[in-house]
């Protein structure tokens, strides 16, 4: 059976996560000291971002990743092989957390026992700036070039959607983005186990770096 519908759904999941990453720095404000010389700069990655906008992005990511379970099971049914979706959820904590968060997002609460062992919630939802060195012993910096009038960076700068996954009592469980990345990687690996060369397909079409 063709795996095209699964590949299409995988593309949606990869795209949903990628759309919450930007390499563009937010607007920078400079501040001066008593002598009117510029002494520093400030930038706020959350400026102009409404909370509803961030939660909409989270809902899109949760739906795109968690719904892979249904598409995998449909493929299994049509291929006349045992369904594997529930087994994947029960075998991987990251996948279970995303599935529970998706159900909380859809229904407001869980109407069945959580697959992860927790009723997960999200807190500290925001955008953050990350700086990554481009090579061994490299320096990461952000600076203003007075000649070009532009902000320039040394190393990789990214603005990412960030959140923490916590229990109902507020106990930290995991960071949201790495959990999404791990869950998506597990689903892609399991899809390949079904005989669909999905990683090569996504790489070839530019969906994965």
C-alpha positions in Angstrom: 0.0 0.0 0.0 1.2 3.6 -0.8 2.6 5.5 2.2 1.9 8.9 0.6 -0.8 10.0 3.1 1.6 9.2 6.0 4.4 11.2 4.3 2.0 14.1 3.8 1.0 14.0 7.5 4.7 13.7 8.5 5.4 16.8 6.4 2.7 18.7 8.3 4.2 17.7 11.7 7.7 18.7 10.6 6.4 22.0 9.2 4.4 22.8 12.4 7.5 22.5 14.5 9.7 24.4 12.1 7.3 27.3 11.9 8.0 28.1 15.5 11.7 28.7 14.8 13.0 32.0 13.4 16.5 33.2 12.6 15.4 36.8 12.7 16.2 38.8 15.8 13.4 40.9 17.3 13.5 44.7 17.1 16.4 46.1 19.2 16.2 49.1 21.5 19.3 50.9 22.5 19.7 52.7 25.8 22.2 55.5 26.7 23.9 56.6 29.9 24.2 60.1 31.4 26.7 61.1 28.8 24.2 60.1 26.1 26.6 57.5 24.7 25.0 54.1 23.9 25.7 51.7 26.7 23.7 48.7 25.8 20.8 47.2 23.9 17.6 45.4 24.7 15.4 43.1 22.7 12.3 41.3 23.7 11.5 38.1 21.7 7.9 38.3 23.1 7.2 41.8 22.0 4.0 41.9 19.9 3.2 38.2 20.5 -0.2 37.7 22.1 -0.6 34.7 24.4 -3.4 33.3 22.2 -1.0 33.3 19.2 1.6 31.2 21.1 -1.1 28.8 22.3 -2.4 28.5 18.8 1.1 27.4 17.7 1.2 24.9 20.5 -2.2 23.5 19.5 -1.0 23.1 15.9 2.1 21.2 17.0 0.3 18.9 19.3 -2.3 18.0 16.7 0.2 17.5 14.0 2.4 15.1 16.0 -0.2 13.3 18.1 -2.6 12.6 15.2 0.2 10.6 13.5 -1.1 7.8 15.7 -4.4 7.6 13.9 -2.7 7.8 10.5 -0.3 5.1 11.4 -3.1 2.8 12.5 -5.1 3.5 9.3 -2.1 2.5 7.3 -1.7 -0.7 9.4 -5.4 -1.6 8.9 -5.3 -1.1 5.2 -2.1 -3.1 5.0 -3.7 -5.9 7.0 -1.1 -5.8 9.7 -1.6 -5.3 13.5 -2.0 -1.7 14.6 1.0 -0.3 16.4 -0.1 3.2 17.5 -1.1 2.4 21.1 2.1 0.4 21.6 4.2 3.3 20.5 2.5 5.7 22.9 2.8 3.2 25.8 6.5 2.5 25.1 7.8 6.1 24.9 7.3 8.7 27.6 7.8 11.6 25.1 5.1 10.3 22.8 2.7 9.7 25.7 3.2 13.2 27.1 2.4 14.8 23.7 -0.7 12.6 23.4 -1.9 13.6 26.8 -1.3 17.3 26.2 -3.2 17.0 22.9 -6.2 15.4 24.7 -6.1 18.1 27.4 -5.9 20.7 24.7 -8.9 19.2 22.8 -11.2 18.4 25.8 -10.0 20.7 28.6 -9.2 17.7 30.7 -8.5 14.0 30.3 -11.5 11.7 30.1 -9.4 8.6 30.6 -6.3 7.7 32.6 -3.2 9.5 31.3 -0.9 7.5 29.0 2.2 9.2 30.5 1.2 8.7 34.1 0.6 12.4 34.6 -2.1 14.9 33.6 0.4 17.3 32.0 -0.1 21.1 31.8 2.0 23.8 30.2 3.5 26.8 31.8 6.0 29.6 31.0 4.9 29.7 27.4 7.0 32.3 25.6 9.5 32.9 22.8 13.2 32.7 23.8 16.4 33.6 22.1 19.1 30.9 21.9 22.7 31.4 20.9 24.8 28.5 19.5 28.5 28.5 18.7 29.1 27.6 15.0 32.2 25.5 15.7 34.5 24.2 18.3 36.1 27.0 20.5 33.9 29.5 18.7 32.5 32.7 20.3 28.8 33.6 20.3 28.0 37.3 20.2 25.4 39.8 19.1 26.6 43.3 18.1 25.6 46.4 16.3 27.6 47.3 13.1 27.6 51.1 13.0 28.8 51.0 9.3 25.9 48.9 8.0 23.4 50.0 10.7 22.4 46.4 11.1 22.5 43.9 14.0 25.1 41.1 13.3 25.8 37.9 15.0 28.6 35.5 15.4 27.3 31.9 15.8 23.7 30.8 15.3 20.9 32.8 16.7 17.3 31.4 16.9 14.0 32.6 18.3 12.1 29.6 19.5 8.7 28.8 21.0 9.4 27.6 24.5 7.3 26.1 27.4 7.6 23.7 30.3 5.5 20.6 30.8 4.4 20.3 34.4 2.0 18.2 36.5 -1.3 19.5 37.8 0.6 20.3 41.0 3.2 22.4 39.1 6.0 19.8 39.3 8.4 20.1 36.3 8.3 17.1 34.0 10.1 18.2 30.8 10.7 21.0 28.4 8.1 21.2 25.7 10.2 21.6 22.5 12.7 18.8 23.1 9.7 16.5 24.0 8.0 17.4 20.7 11.2 16.8 18.7 11.8 13.4 20.4 8.2 12.3 19.9 8.2 13.3 16.2 11.5 11.5 15.7 10.0 8.3 17.3 6.9 8.5 15.0 9.1 8.9 11.9 11.3 6.0 12.9 8.2 3.8 13.4 6.8 4.9 10.1 10.0 3.7 8.5 9.7 0.4 10.3 6.4 0.0 8.3 8.5 0.1 5.1 8.1 3.7 4.2 11.4 5.4 3.5 10.2 8.6 5.0 13.5 10.2 6.2 15.0 10.0 2.7 11.8 11.4 1.2 11.7 14.3 3.6 15.4 15.0 3.2 15.2 14.9 -0.6 12.3 17.4 -0.6 13.9 19.8 1.9 11.6 19.1 4.8 14.4 18.0 7.1 18.0 19.3 7.4 
